[in-house]
Amino acid sequence: MQAVTLSPKFQVVIPRPVRERMGLKAGQKLTVVEYEGRIELIPEKEIADLRGLLKGADISVEREADRL
């Protein structure tokens, strides 16, 4: 675990080892979530990266008689 410092402009630098392990790129968007007294940064995914996410999912659902 590494500590970071909050700048006077309320900015933090994500340490290089973390950026490299997470595959973060400059300009990439992160979602900020406050949860139980902590701040979490969640990288947003490109639509193309989500391709195949549901591969193999069971999509069979029973339909109502009046729906096709």
C-alpha positions in Angstrom: 0.0 0.0 0.0 1.3 3.4 -0.9 0.4 6.8 0.5 -0.3 9.8 -1.6 -0.7 13.5 -0.8 -3.7 15.7 -1.6 -2.4 18.8 -3.4 -3.8 22.4 -2.7 -5.9 21.9 -5.9 -7.3 18.6 -4.4 -5.4 16.4 -6.9 -3.6 13.2 -6.2 -1.0 11.2 -8.2 -1.6 7.5 -8.7 1.7 5.8 -8.1 3.4 4.3 -11.2 3.3 0.7 -10.0 -0.5 1.0 -9.5 -1.0 2.7 -12.9 1.0 0.0 -14.6 -0.8 -2.9 -12.9 -4.2 -1.4 -13.6 -3.3 -0.5 -17.2 -4.3 3.2 -16.6 -3.6 5.7 -19.4 -3.3 9.5 -19.2 -6.7 11.1 -19.9 -8.6 8.0 -19.0 -11.8 8.6 -17.1 -12.4 7.3 -13.6 -15.6 7.1 -11.6 -15.3 8.4 -8.1 -17.3 6.5 -5.4 -17.6 7.4 -1.8 -18.3 4.2 0.2 -18.2 3.7 4.0 -15.7 6.5 4.7 -13.4 5.8 1.8 -12.9 7.0 -1.8 -12.7 4.5 -4.6 -11.6 5.3 -8.2 -13.1 2.9 -10.7 -11.7 3.0 -14.3 -14.4 3.5 -16.9 -14.2 0.9 -19.7 -14.5 1.6 -23.4 -17.5 0.0 -25.1 -15.2 -2.1 -27.2 -13.6 -3.5 -24.1 -17.0 -4.9 -23.0 -17.5 -7.0 -26.1 -18.1 -10.6 -25.2 -18.8 -9.8 -21.5 -22.0 -11.8 -21.5 -20.8 -14.6 -23.7 -22.3 -17.9 -22.5 -25.0 -16.2 -20.4 -28.4 -17.9 -20.4 -30.7 -15.6 -22.3 -33.6 -17.9 -22.4 -36.6 -16.3 -20.6 -40.2 -17.3 -20.5 -42.3 -14.8 -22.4 -45.8 -13.9 -21.5 -48.4 -15.3 -23.9 -49.3 -11.9 -25.3 -45.6 -11.0 -26.0 -43.3 -12.2 -28.7 
